[in-house]
């Protein structure tokens, strides 16, 4: 037996949710004079109010009433009526509500507003009980919505002889949707025990319209014959009696509300502006497409071909004060949204993380990003096989680091994109003094300096910031650094290297040489991009007890290069040298180096620079002051 039920085809209209509330003043209960009631309309202005279908709320209030606040987040506030819900708009912050008469606009090419002028064929649909338009569902072959009628099967009805169906796993056993191709508007639901509306199928029974793109592949195929719809404004007729009406008016609007994503839209966004989509233009193939929001009317002209060509304006807005102001007329309050500032963190893997908040100074709650303020440091360090993360860069192709301590969100933009810059190879990242000091634990390792390190005036006596120690014992064998140390333009600063080599007279000629540096000894190492700033070098001239000061010195990068070929490139040193006691003379050699002090024949230097001052060492030794500098 075929189950058939006829449904007349018609356009179903969306009756926007209206909220009728009678409010009194805050002085207590009193009689309400209905003849002096006023209409207050909350216009979501691109946002939703209370749910994801209502963009308006309409209240009937008594004269001289205060009205409830519409907030974006729940709050303990005597002016909030929780049953109204929240004002929501993804990616935007609600700054306040205003009357159009309290907004002043001024021409500005970077402004956030445009003017839609009826005289130019443009306009804004606004709620108006005497308006010439209504808003509803209009059939459209490429519409974004689909309407599915759901009809239970009468108990006396057996399964149809000819039927299309798909199985589902019901709550009480297997069942299926029944679709009658002769009656495409009709879908019935059947389950073995006769029960209906379990979660998997309840969306068909409880929702009037569904987003077509939210359907599964099977559902799209199953409902292929059903008509699709868009929501649109159209002229009011007597058949629409009782529906909310609208008028088309000139008005200023926030530009970001004007366009909506639409796979079939006539415009494409090229990264800077909206252009007319051209299917034959290969450059348009991968661009996102858009249409004008149905609430607005835009008519192209010779001079203004797309919405991006409209003149721009800035707005100065005075907000409605819900705590003090009272209603004395019919009025419409508009939500003032601003697009949240967004930082996009793009990783080498292609993963993109969008952030619109950072933690407050107390680290207790998130706060929105604002222009002129720092971003907050991302918690995640990106990884990618075979590569090491350096830092976040404003360029994808070269390392232009973002300084999270000092750089601020720029003006005149709402989106900042930072790229996770990586270099090929596996390195140990160094971002602190403690990490730098651990280099000694693996002298053959590969290291990447990923942050400026301020050593806060630390004095390193016969010990390098990298952890290498120089012992004066005759039997000491010093371990050289043989690995790779790369800095991507970061510095090590604000420290003192203090070299001493006091020997007993019996060991005066034992050949112990102490030359302190970032790397006291190297052999076949690679050092690139290291910057030494605000560094001091002290030559200790006072021996221990009756000892003798033997060969000693200081250098910025390398103390001694051992046999082989150490590559030093793109390094810079700023250092000042002085004796610990200028009145005491040294009788052995004193070494001074900017990049390297000893063993220069075993090192290759390229593109390095230095600024050192060793004038205070003049006359410090009766032997030789050995100076190795680039100059």
C-alpha positions as CSV (number, residue, x, y, z in Angstrom):
1,X,0.0,0.0,0.0
2,X,1.3,3.4,-0.9
3,X,1.2,6.0,1.8
4,X,0.3,9.4,0.2
5,X,-0.6,12.8,1.7
6,X,-0.8,15.9,-0.3
7,X,0.9,19.1,0.8
8,X,0.1,22.4,-1.0
9,X,3.2,24.2,-2.2
10,X,3.7,27.6,-0.7
11,X,6.3,30.1,0.5
12,X,6.7,29.7,4.2
13,X,7.5,33.1,5.8
14,X,9.8,33.6,8.7
15,X,8.0,35.4,11.5
16,X,10.8,37.0,13.4
17,X,10.5,36.3,17.1
18,X,8.9,39.3,18.9
19,X,9.1,39.7,22.6
20,X,6.3,41.7,24.1
21,X,7.1,42.8,27.6
22,X,5.5,45.5,29.6
23,X,8.0,47.3,31.7
24,X,7.4,49.9,34.4
25,X,9.8,52.4,35.9
26,X,12.0,51.4,38.8
27,X,9.9,53.3,41.4
28,X,7.6,50.3,42.0
29,X,4.3,49.0,40.7
30,X,1.9,51.4,39.1
31,X,-1.0,51.3,36.7
32,X,-0.1,51.0,33.1
33,X,-1.6,53.4,30.6
34,X,-1.7,51.3,27.5
35,X,-2.4,54.4,25.3
36,X,1.1,55.6,26.0
37,X,3.0,52.4,25.3
38,X,6.1,52.6,23.1
39,X,7.8,50.1,20.8
40,X,11.5,49.5,21.5
41,X,13.3,47.5,18.8
42,X,16.7,46.0,19.4
43,X,18.4,45.7,16.0
44,X,21.1,43.0,16.2
45,X,22.9,44.8,13.3
46,X,24.5,41.6,12.1
47,X,24.3,39.7,15.3
48,X,21.8,37.3,16.8
49,X,19.6,38.1,19.8
50,X,18.7,35.3,22.1
51,X,19.2,32.5,19.5
52,X,20.7,31.9,16.1
53,X,17.6,32.9,14.1
54,X,16.5,36.2,15.6
55,X,18.2,39.4,14.7
56,X,15.6,41.6,16.3
57,X,13.8,41.9,19.6
58,X,10.7,44.1,19.9
59,X,9.4,45.2,23.3
60,X,6.3,47.1,24.3
61,X,7.2,49.4,27.2
62,X,5.4,51.9,29.3
63,X,6.2,55.6,28.9
64,X,9.3,56.7,31.0
65,X,10.4,53.1,31.5
66,X,14.0,51.9,31.7
67,X,14.7,49.0,29.4
68,X,16.9,45.9,29.9
69,X,20.4,45.6,28.8
70,X,21.4,43.2,26.0
71,X,24.9,41.9,26.8
72,X,27.3,39.6,25.0
73,X,28.2,37.6,28.1
74,X,26.2,36.7,31.2
75,X,26.6,39.1,34.1
76,X,25.1,39.7,37.5
77,X,23.3,43.0,36.6
78,X,20.0,44.3,37.8
79,X,19.3,45.7,34.3
80,X,19.7,42.3,32.6
81,X,16.6,40.1,31.9
82,X,18.0,36.6,31.5
83,X,15.1,35.3,29.4
84,X,16.1,37.7,26.6
85,X,19.3,35.7,26.2
86,X,22.5,37.1,24.8
87,X,23.6,39.2,21.9
88,X,26.0,37.1,19.9
89,X,28.1,37.6,16.8
90,X,31.0,35.3,16.1
91,X,34.3,37.1,15.8
92,X,32.9,40.5,17.0
93,X,32.8,42.4,20.3
94,X,29.6,44.3,21.3
95,X,30.6,47.8,22.4
96,X,27.1,49.1,23.1
97,X,23.7,50.1,21.8
98,X,22.8,53.4,20.1
99,X,20.1,55.4,18.4
100,X,20.9,56.3,14.9
101,X,20.4,60.0,15.8
102,X,23.3,59.6,18.2
103,X,25.8,58.5,15.6
104,X,27.9,61.1,13.7
105,X,29.7,60.0,10.5
106,X,32.7,61.6,8.9
107,X,34.5,60.8,5.6
108,X,37.6,58.6,6.1
109,X,39.1,56.3,3.4
110,X,39.9,53.8,6.1
111,X,36.6,54.0,7.8
112,X,34.5,51.0,8.9
113,X,31.1,52.3,7.6
114,X,29.5,52.9,4.2
115,X,26.4,54.8,3.2
116,X,23.7,53.0,1.3
117,X,21.7,55.7,-0.6
118,X,18.2,55.0,-2.0
119,X,18.9,57.5,-4.7
120,X,21.7,55.3,-6.0
121,X,19.5,52.1,-5.8
122,X,20.9,51.0,-2.5
123,X,19.4,50.7,0.9
124,X,18.8,49.0,4.3
125,X,15.7,47.1,5.3
126,X,14.5,48.3,8.8
127,X,11.7,47.1,10.9
128,X,8.6,49.3,10.3
129,X,5.0,48.3,11.0
130,X,3.9,50.3,8.0
131,X,6.7,49.1,5.7
132,X,6.3,47.8,2.2
133,X,8.2,44.6,2.6
134,X,8.2,41.3,4.6
135,X,11.0,38.8,5.2
136,X,10.5,35.1,4.4
137,X,11.6,32.0,2.7
138,X,11.7,32.2,-1.1
139,X,12.3,29.2,-3.3
140,X,15.8,29.3,-5.0
141,X,17.4,26.4,-6.9
142,X,20.7,27.1,-5.2
143,X,19.3,28.1,-1.9
144,X,21.1,27.5,1.4
145,X,18.1,26.0,3.1
146,X,15.9,23.0,2.7
147,X,12.5,22.2,4.2
148,X,11.5,18.7,5.0
149,X,8.0,17.7,6.0
150,X,7.8,14.9,8.6
151,X,4.7,12.8,8.9
152,X,4.3,9.8,11.2
153,X,2.9,6.6,9.7
154,X,-0.6,5.7,10.8
155,X,-0.8,2.5,12.8
156,X,-3.1,0.9,10.2
157,X,-0.7,1.6,7.3
158,X,1.6,-1.1,6.2
159,X,5.0,-0.5,4.5
160,X,4.6,1.1,1.0
161,X,5.1,-1.3,-1.9
162,X,7.3,1.1,-3.7
163,X,9.5,3.3,-1.6
164,X,13.0,4.8,-1.4
165,X,14.6,4.5,2.1
166,X,17.8,4.6,4.0
167,X,18.4,2.6,7.1
168,X,19.4,4.1,10.4
169,X,20.2,2.6,13.8
170,X,17.3,3.6,15.9
171,X,17.0,3.7,19.7
172,X,14.8,0.6,19.7
173,X,16.0,-1.3,16.7
174,X,16.5,-0.7,13.1
175,X,14.1,1.5,11.1
176,X,14.2,3.8,8.1
177,X,13.1,7.0,6.6
178,X,10.4,6.6,4.0
179,X,10.4,8.9,1.0
180,X,7.7,8.8,-1.6
181,X,9.0,10.1,-4.9
182,X,5.4,10.8,-6.1
183,X,5.0,13.2,-3.1
184,X,8.5,14.7,-2.8
185,X,7.4,17.1,-0.1
186,X,6.5,14.2,2.2
187,X,8.9,12.2,4.3
188,X,7.7,9.7,6.9
189,X,9.5,8.1,9.7
190,X,9.0,4.5,10.7
191,X,10.5,2.4,13.5
192,X,9.7,-1.2,14.4
193,X,7.9,-0.4,17.6
194,X,6.2,2.6,16.2
195,X,8.2,5.2,18.2
196,X,9.5,8.4,16.7
197,X,11.7,11.4,17.3
198,X,14.9,9.8,18.8
199,X,17.9,12.1,18.5
200,X,19.2,10.9,15.1
201,X,16.0,12.0,13.3
202,X,14.6,14.6,15.7
203,X,16.1,17.4,13.6
204,X,13.6,16.6,10.8
205,X,10.7,16.8,13.1
206,X,11.6,19.9,15.2
207,X,13.3,22.2,12.7
208,X,11.3,23.9,10.0
209,X,14.3,24.6,7.8
210,X,17.7,23.0,7.7
211,X,21.0,24.3,6.2
212,X,21.5,22.3,3.1
213,X,25.3,22.1,3.6
214,X,24.8,20.6,7.0
215,X,23.2,17.5,5.4
216,X,25.2,14.4,4.9
217,X,26.0,13.1,1.4
218,X,23.3,10.4,1.8
219,X,20.8,13.0,3.0
220,X,21.5,15.3,0.0
221,X,21.0,12.4,-2.4
222,X,17.9,11.3,-0.5
223,X,16.2,14.7,-0.5
224,X,17.4,15.7,-4.0
225,X,13.9,16.4,-5.3
226,X,13.0,18.7,-2.4
227,X,13.0,22.5,-3.2
228,X,15.6,24.7,-1.7
229,X,15.1,28.2,-0.2
230,X,16.8,31.4,0.7
231,X,15.6,34.0,3.1
232,X,14.8,37.3,1.4
233,X,12.8,40.5,1.6
234,X,9.9,40.9,-0.8
235,X,7.0,43.2,-1.3
236,X,4.1,43.0,1.2
237,X,0.7,41.7,0.0
238,X,-2.6,41.1,1.7
239,X,-1.6,37.5,2.0
240,X,1.2,38.5,4.4
241,X,-1.2,40.1,6.9
242,X,0.1,39.7,10.4
243,X,3.8,39.3,9.4
244,X,6.4,41.7,10.5
245,X,6.9,44.5,7.9
246,X,10.0,46.4,6.9
247,X,10.8,49.5,5.0
248,X,13.7,50.1,2.6
249,X,15.7,53.2,3.7
250,X,19.0,55.0,3.2
251,X,21.5,54.4,6.0
252,X,25.0,54.0,7.2
253,X,26.0,50.4,7.9
254,X,29.1,48.7,9.2
255,X,30.8,47.4,6.1
256,X,31.7,44.0,7.5
257,X,28.0,43.2,7.8
258,X,27.3,44.0,4.1
259,X,28.8,40.8,2.7
260,X,28.1,37.1,3.4
261,X,29.9,34.0,2.2
262,X,28.1,32.3,-0.7
263,X,29.5,29.6,-2.9
264,X,27.4,31.0,-5.8
265,X,27.9,34.7,-4.9
266,X,28.6,37.2,-7.7
267,X,31.6,38.6,-5.8
268,X,35.0,37.2,-4.9
269,X,37.4,38.5,-2.3
270,X,41.0,38.9,-3.6
271,X,42.5,39.5,-0.2
272,X,42.1,43.2,-0.3
273,X,38.7,44.0,-1.7
274,X,35.6,42.5,-3.3
275,X,35.7,42.0,-7.1
276,X,33.1,40.8,-9.6
277,X,33.6,37.0,-9.9
278,X,34.7,35.9,-13.3
279,X,34.5,32.2,-13.9
280,X,37.0,32.5,-16.8
281,X,39.6,34.3,-14.8
282,X,42.0,31.7,-13.5
283,X,43.0,34.0,-10.6
284,X,39.4,33.8,-9.3
285,X,39.3,30.0,-9.2
286,X,40.5,29.6,-5.6
287,X,39.0,32.8,-4.2
288,X,36.1,32.8,-1.7
289,X,32.8,34.0,-3.1
290,X,30.3,36.4,-1.5
291,X,26.9,37.9,-1.9
292,X,25.3,41.0,-0.5
293,X,23.6,40.3,2.8
294,X,19.8,40.0,2.2
295,X,19.1,42.8,4.6
296,X,20.9,45.3,2.3
297,X,20.4,46.3,-1.3
298,X,23.4,47.2,-3.5
299,X,23.1,48.3,-7.1
300,X,26.3,48.4,-9.1
301,X,27.0,51.4,-11.3
302,X,29.7,52.5,-13.7
303,X,31.7,54.2,-11.0
304,X,30.8,51.9,-8.1
305,X,31.0,48.3,-9.5
306,X,31.4,46.5,-6.2
307,X,30.6,47.2,-2.5
308,X,34.4,47.8,-2.0
309,X,34.1,50.9,-4.2
310,X,31.7,52.6,-1.8
311,X,33.0,55.7,0.1
312,X,34.1,55.0,3.6
313,X,33.2,56.8,6.9
314,X,34.2,56.7,10.5
315,X,31.5,56.9,13.2
316,X,31.4,58.7,16.6
317,X,28.8,57.0,18.6
318,X,27.1,57.9,21.9
319,X,25.6,54.8,23.5
320,X,22.3,54.4,25.2
321,X,22.7,54.4,29.0
322,X,20.5,51.6,30.3
323,X,20.9,52.6,33.9
324,X,19.8,56.3,33.6
325,X,17.9,56.8,30.3
326,X,14.2,56.2,29.9
327,X,11.9,55.6,26.9
328,X,9.9,58.6,25.7
329,X,9.1,57.5,22.1
330,X,9.2,54.6,19.7
331,X,12.8,53.9,19.0
332,X,15.3,51.4,17.5
333,X,18.5,50.6,19.3
334,X,21.3,49.3,17.1
335,X,24.0,47.0,18.3
336,X,27.5,48.5,17.7
337,X,29.8,45.6,16.9
338,X,33.5,45.8,16.1
339,X,35.4,43.0,14.6
340,X,37.6,41.3,17.1
341,X,41.3,41.7,16.5
342,X,42.6,38.4,15.4
343,X,46.1,36.9,15.3
344,X,46.5,34.0,13.0
345,X,49.3,31.7,13.9
346,X,50.3,29.7,10.7
347,X,52.5,26.7,11.2
348,X,54.6,24.9,8.6
349,X,52.2,22.0,8.7
350,X,49.5,24.2,7.4
351,X,47.7,24.3,10.8
352,X,46.2,27.8,11.5
353,X,45.2,28.9,15.0
354,X,43.2,32.1,15.4
355,X,43.4,34.0,18.7
356,X,41.3,36.9,19.7
357,X,42.1,37.1,23.4
358,X,45.0,37.1,25.8
359,X,45.2,36.6,29.6
360,X,44.8,39.7,31.8
361,X,47.8,41.0,33.8
362,X,46.6,38.9,36.8
363,X,46.5,35.8,34.5
364,X,42.9,35.0,35.7
365,X,40.7,35.8,32.8
366,X,40.9,36.3,29.0
367,X,40.6,39.8,27.6
368,X,40.1,40.9,24.0
369,X,43.2,42.0,22.0
370,X,43.3,45.7,21.4
371,X,45.2,48.0,19.0
372,X,48.4,49.4,20.6
373,X,48.7,46.6,23.1
374,X,50.9,43.5,23.2
375,X,49.5,40.1,22.1
376,X,50.5,37.7,24.9
377,X,52.9,34.8,24.2
378,X,51.6,31.7,22.5
379,X,51.8,28.6,24.8
380,X,52.5,26.1,22.0
381,X,55.9,25.6,20.2
382,X,55.2,24.3,16.7
383,X,56.9,21.1,15.6
384,X,57.5,19.7,12.1
385,X,59.6,16.6,11.2
386,X,63.1,17.5,10.3
387,X,62.8,21.1,11.2
388,X,63.3,23.3,14.3
389,X,61.0,26.2,15.3
390,X,62.8,29.6,15.5
391,X,60.0,31.9,16.4
392,X,57.0,33.7,15.0
393,X,57.7,35.9,12.0
394,X,55.7,38.5,10.2
395,X,57.0,37.0,6.9
396,X,56.6,33.5,5.7
397,X,59.8,33.5,3.6
398,X,62.3,35.3,5.8
399,X,62.7,35.6,9.6
400,X,61.3,38.9,10.7
401,X,60.6,38.1,14.3
402,X,57.6,39.4,16.3
403,X,58.8,40.8,19.7
404,X,56.1,39.7,22.1
405,X,57.5,41.8,24.9
406,X,57.4,45.1,22.9
407,X,55.5,44.8,19.6
408,X,51.9,45.8,19.7
409,X,48.8,45.1,17.5
410,X,49.0,47.6,14.6
411,X,46.4,50.1,13.8
412,X,44.2,50.0,10.7
413,X,44.0,46.3,10.5
414,X,41.9,43.6,12.2
415,X,44.0,40.6,11.2
416,X,47.6,40.0,12.0
417,X,49.2,36.9,10.5
418,X,52.3,35.4,12.1
419,X,54.2,32.5,10.6
420,X,56.0,29.8,12.6
421,X,59.4,30.2,11.1
422,X,61.6,27.1,11.0
423,X,65.0,26.0,9.8
424,X,65.9,22.6,8.5
425,X,67.6,20.3,10.9
426,X,67.2,19.2,14.5
427,X,68.5,21.7,17.1
428,X,68.2,22.3,20.8
429,X,66.3,25.6,21.2
430,X,67.8,28.1,23.7
431,X,65.5,30.8,25.1
432,X,67.0,31.5,28.5
433,X,70.3,31.8,30.4
434,X,69.6,28.4,32.0
435,X,69.4,26.9,28.5
436,X,72.5,28.6,27.4
437,X,74.5,27.2,30.3
438,X,73.6,23.7,29.4
439,X,75.5,23.8,26.1
440,X,78.5,22.3,28.0
441,X,76.4,19.1,28.6
442,X,76.6,18.2,24.9
443,X,79.6,20.0,23.3
444,X,78.9,18.2,20.0
445,X,75.3,19.2,19.8
446,X,73.4,21.5,17.5
447,X,71.9,24.6,19.2
448,X,69.6,27.4,18.1
449,X,69.4,30.7,20.0
450,X,65.7,31.7,19.7
451,X,65.5,34.7,22.1
452,X,67.6,37.6,23.3
453,X,69.3,36.7,26.6
454,X,70.0,39.5,29.0
455,X,72.4,38.1,31.7
456,X,71.5,40.9,34.1
457,X,75.1,41.9,34.9
458,X,76.3,38.4,35.8
459,X,80.0,38.0,36.3
460,X,81.5,34.8,34.9
461,X,84.9,34.0,36.5
462,X,86.8,31.5,34.4
463,X,83.5,30.1,33.3
464,X,81.6,30.9,30.1
465,X,77.9,31.6,29.9
466,X,77.7,28.4,27.9
467,X,78.8,26.4,31.0
468,X,82.4,25.7,29.9
469,X,84.9,26.1,32.8
470,X,88.5,27.0,32.6
471,X,90.6,25.4,35.3
472,X,94.1,26.5,36.0
473,X,95.4,23.1,37.1
474,X,98.4,22.0,35.0
475,X,96.8,18.6,34.3
476,X,93.4,20.0,33.1
477,X,92.3,18.9,29.7
478,X,89.7,21.3,28.3
479,X,86.8,20.0,26.2
480,X,86.2,22.0,23.0
481,X,82.8,22.9,21.5
482,X,82.6,20.9,18.3
483,X,78.9,21.4,17.4
484,X,76.8,24.0,15.7
485,X,75.5,27.2,17.4
486,X,73.2,29.4,15.3
487,X,71.5,32.6,16.4
488,X,68.8,34.0,14.2
489,X,69.8,37.6,15.0
490,X,69.4,37.3,18.8
491,X,71.9,38.7,21.3
492,X,73.6,37.7,24.5
493,X,74.1,40.8,26.6
494,X,74.9,42.6,29.8
495,X,77.5,40.3,31.4
496,X,81.2,40.3,32.4
497,X,83.9,37.7,31.6
498,X,86.6,37.7,34.2
499,X,89.8,35.7,33.4
500,X,92.4,34.8,35.9
501,X,95.4,32.5,35.8
502,X,97.4,32.6,39.0
503,X,100.1,29.9,39.1
504,X,102.6,28.8,41.7
505,X,106.1,29.8,40.7
506,X,106.9,26.1,40.1
507,X,104.3,26.0,37.3
508,X,105.1,29.4,35.8
509,X,106.5,27.7,32.6
510,X,104.0,24.8,32.5
511,X,102.2,26.4,29.5
512,X,98.8,26.9,31.1
513,X,96.8,29.5,29.1
514,X,93.4,30.8,30.2
515,X,91.4,32.7,27.5
516,X,87.8,33.1,28.5
517,X,85.1,33.6,25.8
518,X,81.5,32.5,25.0
519,X,83.2,29.3,23.7
520,X,86.7,29.0,25.4
521,X,87.8,26.2,23.1
522,X,86.4,25.2,19.7
523,X,87.4,22.6,17.1
524,X,85.6,22.2,13.7
525,X,82.6,24.0,15.1
526,X,80.1,26.2,13.3
527,X,79.0,29.4,14.9
528,X,76.6,31.8,13.0
529,X,74.7,34.9,13.8
530,X,75.8,35.4,17.4
531,X,75.6,38.9,18.8
532,X,77.5,40.0,21.9
533,X,76.3,43.3,23.4
534,X,77.1,45.4,26.4
535,X,79.8,43.0,27.5
536,X,82.8,43.7,29.8
537,X,86.1,41.8,29.9
538,X,88.2,41.9,33.0
539,X,91.8,40.7,33.1
540,X,92.6,39.7,36.7
541,X,96.1,41.1,37.5
542,X,96.1,40.2,41.2
543,X,97.6,36.7,41.9
544,X,96.6,34.4,44.6
545,X,98.9,34.6,47.6
546,X,102.5,34.6,46.3
547,X,101.4,33.2,42.8
548,X,102.3,34.6,39.4
549,X,99.8,35.7,36.8
550,X,100.5,33.7,33.7
551,X,99.1,33.8,30.1
552,X,95.5,34.9,30.1
553,X,93.0,36.9,28.1
554,X,89.4,37.4,27.0
555,X,87.5,37.2,23.6
556,X,84.0,37.8,22.6
557,X,83.1,34.6,20.7
558,X,86.0,32.1,20.7
559,X,89.0,31.9,23.1
560,X,91.1,29.3,21.3
561,X,90.5,27.5,18.0
562,X,92.1,24.1,17.9
563,X,93.5,22.4,14.8
564,X,90.8,22.0,12.1
565,X,88.5,24.6,10.6
566,X,85.9,26.3,12.7
567,X,83.4,28.4,10.7
568,X,82.4,31.7,12.3
569,X,80.0,33.9,10.3
570,X,77.6,36.8,10.7
571,X,78.7,37.5,14.3
572,X,79.0,40.8,16.1
573,X,80.8,41.8,19.3
574,X,80.7,44.9,21.5
575,X,83.1,44.6,24.4
576,X,85.2,46.8,26.7
577,X,88.4,45.4,28.3
578,X,90.0,46.5,31.6
579,X,92.4,45.2,34.3
580,X,91.2,44.3,37.7
581,X,94.0,46.4,39.2
582,X,95.7,48.9,36.8
583,X,98.6,49.4,39.3
584,X,99.7,45.8,39.0
585,X,101.7,44.6,36.0
586,X,101.5,41.1,34.4
587,X,104.8,39.5,33.3
588,X,103.2,37.1,30.9
589,X,101.3,37.4,27.6
590,X,97.8,39.0,27.7
591,X,95.4,38.1,24.9
592,X,92.6,40.3,23.5
593,X,90.2,39.1,20.8
594,X,87.0,40.5,19.4
595,X,85.8,37.4,17.6
596,X,88.7,35.0,18.3
597,X,91.9,35.5,20.4
598,X,94.1,32.5,19.6
599,X,94.4,29.9,16.9
600,X,93.1,32.2,14.1
601,X,94.8,29.9,11.5
602,X,92.2,27.2,12.4
603,X,89.1,29.4,11.9
604,X,87.4,31.0,8.9
605,X,85.6,34.3,9.6
606,X,83.0,35.8,7.2
607,X,80.8,38.8,7.5
608,X,81.6,39.5,11.1
609,X,82.0,42.9,12.9
610,X,83.2,44.2,16.2
611,X,83.5,47.3,18.4
612,X,86.0,46.7,21.3
613,X,87.9,49.1,23.6
614,X,91.0,47.7,25.2
615,X,92.7,51.0,25.8
616,X,92.8,50.4,29.5
617,X,95.1,47.5,29.0
618,X,97.9,49.6,27.7
619,X,101.1,48.9,29.7
620,X,99.4,46.1,31.6
621,X,102.1,43.6,30.8
622,X,105.9,43.6,30.5
623,X,105.5,40.7,28.0
624,X,103.3,41.0,24.9
625,X,99.7,42.3,24.6
626,X,98.5,40.0,21.8
627,X,95.5,41.6,20.1
628,X,93.4,39.8,17.4
629,X,90.7,42.0,15.9
630,X,89.0,42.3,12.5
631,X,90.4,45.8,12.1
